[in-house]
Amino acid sequence: MRETEAVGEARRQMAVCNACRYCEGYCAVFPAMALRRDFSAGDLSYLANLCHGCKGCYHACQYAPPHAFGVNVPETFARLRQDSYADYAWPQPMGAVFQRNGTIVSLVAALSVIVLLLGTMAWKDPAVFYGQHSGPGAFYRIIPWGLMAAIAGLSFVFALVAMGVGVAKFWKDTGGGSPAPAPIAEGTIDILTLANLGGGGHGCNDIGERFSQGKRHLHHALFYGFGLCFAATSVATIYDHFLGWQAPYGFWSLPVLLGTLGGIGMVIGATGLTWMKIVADPGPIAKSVLGGEYALLMLLWMVAMTGLVLLGLRHTGAMGVLLVIHLGFVLAFFLVLPYSKMVHGAYRGAALIRNAMEKRQAKTA
């Protein structure tokens, strides 16, 4: 990772924290910091992505602003994470998108919906587009299955490749190596439980100095809601490709049940996290990254909500419009996935696995 202003400031603050070590029990960052005496740009990128932004260290720190040392680890690491995503982005020119990704996410979302909506309206007979459709293959009377699969499939594959290349660059820059099964398992448990959003055990300090597990629970709702929606799509793919059962499916079918529960979880998570950002203490927050975070939460909320509305009105004349709008937001999500805050999950997961590796190495040293 290149040297940036955020890297230099993080290095200065880590030197102060390494001498103090008051926050060593708060999360995984400070024990990992204590294993180092010097901090390369790669080390700082690793520590920043290991940070979950619980803000406990900020409120506990005797050197936090207005102290002359001005130690503000959550704010500095948030800016550093943004720089790291831009540096590791693939293709590299797309790294600049991270610097203004709130605007980009919003524009791509709007344009995707508008283009798909206008294109479908111009292509389809209004009697078909606004007609009531039911039974197997109803969705494909609006947008053919091949076109729908091509748009979603190509954009999703591109997003996975772009994110994979970025995470591989991050892994190499932060130490490389091949993790054994045990650290992978330990890191995966940390990912699934979001243990580090528990701060020092009492929760995060998003609203002043008051401890709360709210942020952790809302992340779980969004994370597992997204996972259920992905599972619903996967099951529907099996139904269609291998069993010959075409959508739309009945309400009590597995794809619809998984998608409904997942959509509700995503709406709850995105709504709650947006509210927490609005009422949060502004002191430990990097204001430069807020636009992108709000835009992503809005996009995730729209993906989930339009899917739920489509489910409820799929047998009415509004189905065509709702289907195109929903697919527009899904397409926008895939397009911005490698260049939005969503990548933090992949980088943080890699950092947690590296942390599990380091802890095991430290025990055997």
VEXMARRO-120889 format. One record per residue: y, x, z of N, C-alpha, C, O in turn; residue in three letters. Coordinates in steps of 0.1 Angstrom, whole numbers, plus 5000, padded with zeros to 4 digits. Last residue first. Example, Ala and Ser with C-alpha at 12.3 -4.5 7.8 and 13.67 -1.06 7.14 Angstrom:
% residues 2
497851285071498951375071500051295079501151345080SER
494351325078495551235078496751325078496751425085ALA
//
This chain:
% residues 365
480950595196481550725195481450805208481950925208ALA
479950345198478950445196479550585196478850685195THR
482250195201481250195212480250305211479750355221LYS
483550235177484150285189483150285201483150385209ALA
481850095159481950245158482550305171482150415175GLN
482349835168480949895169481050045168480250115175ARG
485049815161484649795175483249855178482949915188LYS
484949845133485649945142485149935156485050035163GLU
483649605125483049745122483649845132482949935137MET
485449415133484049415139483349555137482649605146ALA
487549485116487749495131486349495138486149575148ASN
486449415092486749555095486949575110486449685115ARG
486349135096485049215094485349365097484449425103ILE
489049085098488249055109486849125108486349175118LEU
489949155072490449235084489549205096489349305104ALA
488648965057488349105055488749185067488049275071ALA
490048735067488648745068488148885067487348935075GLY
492648795058492348795073490848805075490448865085ARG
492248775031492648905036492348905051491949005057TYR
491548495029490648605024490948735030490048815034ALA
493748365041492448345046491448455042490648505049GLY
495948435025495848495039494448475045494048555053HIS
496048295002495348415002495148475016494348565018VAL
497848085007496448055008495648185008494548185014MET
500448155001499948185014498448165016497848205026LYS
499848254966500448174976499848214990499048304991SER
498448354945499748404947500548324957501748314957TYR
495948244940495948384943497348434946497448554950PRO
496847954937495948004948496048154950496148194962LEU
498147854916498947934925498147994937498648074945VAL
496047724902496947824895497647904905497848024902LEU
494947544921494147654916495047764909494747884911PHE
497147374924496647444936495847564931495947674936PHE
497447264899498547344904498047434916498347544917ALA
495047114898495247224888496347314894496247444893LEU
495646924918494447014919494647134910494347254914VAL
497846794907498046874919496846964922497047084927PHE
496546684884497646774883497946854895498146974894GLY
494646514896494146634889495346734886495146854886LEU
496446324906495546394915495146524908495146634914HIS
497546224882498446294892497646374902498046484905ILE
495346124869496046234863496946304873497046424873VAL
494545924888493646024884494346144878494146264882LEU
496845754888496445824900495545934897495646044903LEU
496745654861497945724866497545814878497845934879VAL
494245524862494545624852495645714857495545834856GLY
494345324883493445444884493845554874493745674878MET
495845104883496545224887495645344886496145454887ALA
494144884879494844934867495645064870496145124861GLY
491344964901492544884897493144954885492645054880THR
489445114913488945004905490144914900489944804895HIS
490745304928490045354916489545234907489245254895ARG
492145304952492545214941491845244928492445214917LEU
490945474970491145334974491545244963491245124963GLY
490845714956489545654961489745504964488945424961LEU
493545764953492745734941491445674945490945574938LEU
494145814979494745694973493945664961493745544958VAL
492746054983492445944991492945814985492245704985LEU
494046224964492646194963492146074971491345994966GLY
496646224974496346164961494946134959494546034952THR
496046364998496546224998496346154985495946044985MET
495146624989494346534998494746394997493946304995ALA
497346714974495946714968495146624976494346544970VAL
499446694993499446604981498046604974497646494969MET
498746885011498846745015498746655003498146555004TRP
498847114995497547075001497646935005496646855004LEU
501647114990500647104979499347054984498646974978LEU
502747145016503047025008502047004997501546894994MET
501747395022501347275030501547145023500747055023LEU
503147535002501747535002501147415010500247345005LEU
505847495011505447454998503847444997503347344991ALA
505847615036506147475035505547425022504947315021TYR
505347885028504447815037504547665036503647585036GLU
507547945012506147945006505147875015504247805010GLY
509547925032509547845020508247835013507747725009GLY
509048125051508847985054508747895042508047805041LEU
509548395047508248345042508048195044507048135040VAL
511948445059511848465044510548415039510348405026SER
511748405086512348295078512148315063512148225055LYS
509348475107509948535095510448435086509748365079ALA
509648405141509348355128510048435117511248455118ILE
510348435168509348515162508848485148507848525144PRO
512648235170512748375173511648465167511948565160GLY
512347965167512648045155512648195157512648275148PRO
509747765179510847865183511147955171510148025167ASP
509047475159508747605166509947685169511047665164ALA
509447245145509947245159509647375166510047395178VAL
508447305120509847255121510347265135511447305137ILE
505847395125506847485119508247445121509147525123LYS
504747155133504847265143505847375138506547435146MET
504846995110505646955121505747075131506847095136TRP
502947145094504347135090505247095101506347155103THR
500647095110501147235109502647235103503447325108LEU
500346815106500546875119501147015119502047055127GLY
499946795078501046725085501346795098502546815101THR
497646955075498846985068500046925074501146985076ALA
495746815092496046955094497346995087498247055094GLY
495746555081496046575095496546715097497546745103ILE
494946615054496146545057496646565071497846595074VAL
492346735059493446805053494846745055495846815058MET
490946515071491146645078492346725072493146775080GLY
490946345049491646305061491946425070493046435075ILE
489446495031490846455028491546415040492746455042GLY
486946505044487746625041489146595039490046665044GLY
486246235045486446305057487246435055488146465063LEU
486146195016486946115025487246185038488446195042THR
484246385008485546395003486546315012487646365014GLY
481846295021482446425024483846445020484646495027LEU
481746035009481846055024482446185027483346195036LEU
481446104982482646024987482846035002483946055006VAL
479046254981480346304977481546234982482546294986PRO
477146054992477446184999478746244994479646285003LEU
478145704993477445824987477945954993479045954999SER
479545495001478545555011477745665005476845715011TRP
481045424979481745474991480745545000481145645007PHE
479545544948479845444958480445504971480245624973GLY
481345744923480145714932480545604942481745594945TYR
482445744889482645744904481445694911480645614906PRO
480146004880481145944889481845834881481845824869ALA
476745984870478146004867479045944877478745834883GLN
473846154873474546044880476046064878476546164883TRP
472046344865472546254855473246134861473446034854GLY
471146554880470546414882470946314872470446204872LEU
472546774872471146784874470446644875469246634872PHE
475246714868474546804859473046794860472346814850HIS
475946514888476246494874475346584865474746534855ASP
474946614913474646474908474846464893473946404887TYR
476246854913474746854912474346714907473446704899ILE
478846774914478446854903476946854901476446844890THR
478846654939479046574927478646644915478146584905ALA
478546874955477446774955477646684942476646654936VAL
481047004950479747074947478546974946477746984936SER
482846814960482846854946481546914941481046894931THR
482046824987481946704980481946724965481146664957ALA
482747084994481347044994481146914986480046904979ALA
485447074992484747164982483247124982482647124971PHE
485846895013486246854999485546944989485146894979CYS
485047055034484246935031484646885017483746835010LEU
486947265033485547295031484747175027483847175019GLY
489247115040489147175027487647215023487247185012PHE
488447055066488746955057488647005042488046935034GLY
488347315077487147245075487247115066486347075059TYR
491147365075490147455070488847385067488347395056PHE
492447155088492847185074491647275068491247245056LEU
491247165113491247035105491547065091490847015082ALA
491847425121490447385119490347255111489547245102HIS
494647405123494047495113492547455111492147465099HIS
494647225145495147185132494747275120494447225110LEU
493647395165492947265161493347215147492547175140HIS
495547595166494147625163493447505158492647515148ARG
497847455173497847525161496447555156496047545145LYS
497047355199497347265188497247335175496647275165GLY
496647475223495647505213495847415200495047415191GLN
499447635239498847515233497747555223497847665217SER
501947725262500747755256500147625250500247515256PHE
505447765259504347675263503147705255503147715243ARG
507647905251506647975258505447895263504547945270GLU
508247735220508747805232507647895238506747945231GLY
505747655204506847575208507347635221506947605232ILE
503747845200504547805189505747725193506847735187ASP
501848025213503147995218504047955207505148015205ASN
498247935215499447995209500747955216500747855224CYS
495947975243496447915231497647995225497948105229GLY
494748115263495447985267495947915254496247795255HIS
493848355254492848255260493448125263492648025264GLY
495848485242495148555254494148465260493748495271GLY
495248325213496148415220495348485231494248545228GLY
493648175197493648135211494548225219494648205231GLY
493348265173494448175174494548125189495348035192LEU
491048415174492348485176493548395176494648445180ASN
489048235166489148275180490548335183491048325194ALA
488248075145489648105147489948155161490948105167LEU
485648025139486047975152487547985153488147925162THR
485248155114484948005116485447945128485747825129LEU
486048415119486748335109486548185112487448115111ILE
484248495139485648495142486448415132487448345136ASP
481948475124482048385135483548385139484048275142ILE
482448685106482348545101482448445112483148345110THR
482348905122483548875116483548725111484548655112GLY
479548905128480548885139481948845133482648755139GLU
478448935103478148815111479248795122479648675124ALA
479449185096479749075088479548945095480348845095ILE
478349345117479849325116480249205107481149135110PRO
475549315108476049275121477549255122478049145127ALA
475249415082475149275084475649225098476249125098PRO
477849665076476449625079476449475082477449415084ALA
480249735050479849675063478449645064477749595055PRO
481050015034480149905033479749845046479049915054SER
484350155027483050145033482350015031482849915027GLY
487850125033486750115025485450105033485450065044GLY
490450145044489350235049488150225041487250325042GLY
492450005033492349995048491150075053490850055065THR
492150025006493350085012493250085027493850175033ASP
489749875002489750014999490950085006490750195011LYS
490649615009489549685016489549835014489349905024TRP
492649574989493049575004491949645012492249735020PHE
491049564966492149674968492549684982492749794987LYS
489549344972488849474970489849584972489549694978ALA
491549144973490849174985490149314984490049384994VAL
492149144945493149184955492549224968492949314974GLY
489749064933490349204930491349244940491349354945VAL
489548804944488548904946489049054944488749144952GLY
491848674933491748704948490748804951490948894960MET
491048684906492348744910492348774925492748874930ALA
488648534907488648674902489948744907489848854912VAL
489548284917488548364924488548514920488448594929LEU
491248204896491748224910490848314918491248394926ALA
489548194874490648284874491148314888491348434892PHE
487947974883487348114881488448214881488248324887VAL
489847774883489247814895488547954894488648034904PHE
490647754856491647784866491047834879491547924886SER
488147684845488747804841489847844851489947964855LEU
487547434858486647554859487347684856487247774863GLY
489647254852489347294866488547424867488847504875ALA
489447254824490747284831490447334845490947434849ILE
486747184819487347314814488547354822488747464825ALA
486446934831485647054836486247184832486247284839ALA
488146784815488346794830487646914835488246984844MET
486946814790488346864792488646884807489246984811LEU
484446694795484546834790485946894793486047004797GLY
485046434802484446524812484646664808484946754816TRP
488246304792486846334789486346444799487046534804PRO
490146084810490146224806488646264804487846244813ILE
489445804809490845844809490945994805491746024796ILE
486745794809487445704799488945744798489645714789ARG
485945934831485946004818486545914806486745964795TYR
485945744851487045854851487145914837488245954833PHE
483645604845484945534845486045634844487045624836ALA
481045684847481845744836483245684835483945704826GLY
479645394861479445534858480345574846480445504836PRO
482245144872480845194867480845334864481845404863GLY
485345054857484445064868483045114863482845114851SER
488845014851487545074847486645084859487145114870HIS
491544844838490644854850489344904845488744854835GLN
494245024820493144924822492344944834492445054841GLY
496045214813496445124824495345014827495544924835TYR
494645344793495145424804495545334816495245374827PHE
493945134775492845214782493445284794492845274805VAL
496345044767495344944772494245014779493644954789ALA
497545274757498045214770497045114776496945104788PRO
495445524745495945394743496345334756495545334766ASP
496345864751495545754754496245624750497445604751LYS
498346054746497046064739496245934740495545904731TRP
500446004763500746014748499446004740499445964729ALA
499246024787499845894783500045894768499945784762MET
498446294788497446184788498046054783497345984776THR
501046414788500046444777498946334776498646294765GLY
502146314811502746284798501846304787501746224778LEU
500346424830500646284830501146244816500746154810LEU
500346704826499146624825499346474823498746404815LEU
503146754830502446784817501146704815500946644805VAL
503446664857504246614846503546634832503446544824ILE
501746834872501546684872502246624860501746534853VAL
502747084865501347054862501146904862500446844853SER
505347074875505147084860503647044857503446984846LEU
504947054903505646954895505346954880505046854874ALA
503547294908502947164911503647054903502946974898ALA
505347494898504047474892503347344895502847274886VAL
507447444917507647424902506347404895506147314887LEU
506247504942506847374939506947344924506647234920SER
505447774938504447674941505047534938504347454932VAL
507947894933506947894923505947784925505547714916ILE
509347864957509847804945508847794934508747684928THR
507548004973507947874977508447794964508047684962GLY
507448264964506348174960506648034965505847944960ASN
508948494960509648374958508548254956508848164948ARG
507248704963508548714969509348584968510348564976GLN
504948654949504948634963506248634970506548584980PHE
505548724923505548584926505548564941506148464946VAL
505148994921506548954923506648804927507548754933ALA
502549014913502849034927504248994931504548954942GLY
502148994887502248874894502548884908502848794915MET
501749264878503049194877503249064884504349024887PRO
498949294885499949354893501349284891502049264901GLN
496849004883497449124877498649164885499349084890PRO
496649074917496149104903496348984895495948874899TRP
498149224946497949114937497449164923497649284919ALA
498849404965497349404961497149294950496049284946TYR
501549364969501049494965499649494959499249564950ASP
501649104978502349134965501749274960501549284948ALA
500349125002499749034992500349074978499649074968TYR
502049295016500749345012500149255001499449304992SER
504349145019504449265011503049305006502849354995ASP
503248955037503848915024503849025014503549015002GLN
502749115058501649055051502049005037501349025028ARG
505349185066504449285061503249225053502849285043LEU
506248945076506949005064506049115057505949125045ARG
504548925097504548815087505248865074504748845063ALA
505149145112503849145106503849035095503149045085PHE
507749075122507549185113506249185106506149215094THR
507048845137508048835126507848955116507848935104GLU
505248945157504848835148505748825135505348805124PRO
506749165169505549185161505249065152504949095140VAL
509449275177509149135173507949145164508049135152ASN
511449465196510049455192509749305190509949225199VAL
514049585203513849485193512449465188512249445176GLY
515149785219513949825210513649715200513149745189PHE
517149645233517549745222516349785213516549815201ALA
516449295237516349435241516649525230516449495218HIS
516649025232517749105228517649255233518649325232PRO
513649115214515049085214515448995225514748895228PRO
511149275236511549175225513049165225513749185235ALA
510249425256511049495247511449405235512049445225TYR
508449285271509749315278510649385268511849405272GLN
506549015258507049155256508449175263509349095261CYS
505648765258505248845269505948985269505949055279ALA
506448655234506948595246506648675259507248665269HIS
505048815216506548805215507048755229508048815234TYR
502348775221502948905224504448895224505048975232CYS
501948505212501848535226502548665230503148675240GLY
501948445185503248465191503148495206504248505213LYS
499948415167499848325178501148335187501548245194CYS
499348545142500648475144500648385156501348285156GLY
497148685137497048545134498348465138498448345136HIS
496549005124497348925133497248775128497348745116CYS
495249125104494449095115495248995125494548925132LEU
497349185088496449085083495449045094494848935093ASN
498449395103499249275099498349155095498649045099ALA
496449585103496849525115497649395113497449295120LEU
496349645075495149595082495549525094495149415097TYR
498949755071498449635063497249565070497249445071SER
498749975088499649865091499349735084499449625089LEU
496850125074496550085087497449965091496949865097ASP
498250165050497050095049496650045063496149925064GLY
500350335059500750195054499450115053499549995055ALA
499250475090499450475076499850335071499750245079SER
500050575121499850445114500250465099501450475096PHE
498450755147499450745136499050625128497950575128ASP
496550675166497750755170498850755160500050745163ARG
494350405172495150495163496250565170496850505180ARG
493250225189492350325183493050425174492450515169LEU
495250045194494950145204493950255199493950365205ALA
494949855174496149945174495850065183496150185179MET
492749715183492649795171493749895169493550005165ALA
493949595206492849695208492549775195492249895196PRO
495849445192496249555200495149645204495349765205PHE
494549245175495449345170495649465179495549585174VAL
493049055188492349165182493249275178492749395176ALA
494848955217494148925205493549055200493449155207CYS
495549025244495948905238495248865226494948745224TYR
495049255258494049155259494349025252493648925253GLY
497249415254495949465248494949355249494049355241GLU
499949405260499349295253497949315248497449245240CYS
500749645271500649535280499949415274499249335281TYR
501149885258499749825258499649715268498549685272ARG
503050115254503050005265501749945267501149965279CYS
502450275233502850335245502850235257502550275268ALA
502050095213500950185217501250255230500250295237ASN
504549975210503449895216502249985221501649955231CYS
505950185198506350125211505150055218504950075230VAL
504450205175504650325184505050275198504550335208ALA
504849955164503549995168503550115177502750125186MET
507549975156507149885167505749915172505549905184GLN
507450165135508250195147507750105159507650145170ARG
505750025117505350165123506150195136505550235145ARG
507349815111506049785118505549915124505049915135ALA
509349945097509649875110508449845118508449855130GLU
507950045075508650135084508950065097508750125108GLY
507049795063506149895068506749995078506150025088VAL
509449675057508649615067507549705072507249705084ALA
510349845037511149835049510349775060510449815072GLU
507450015025508549925024509249915037508949985046THR
505250215007506150215018507250105015507950115005GLU
502350054993503550134992504350115004504150025012ARG
498850085000500050005000501250095000501350195007MET
//
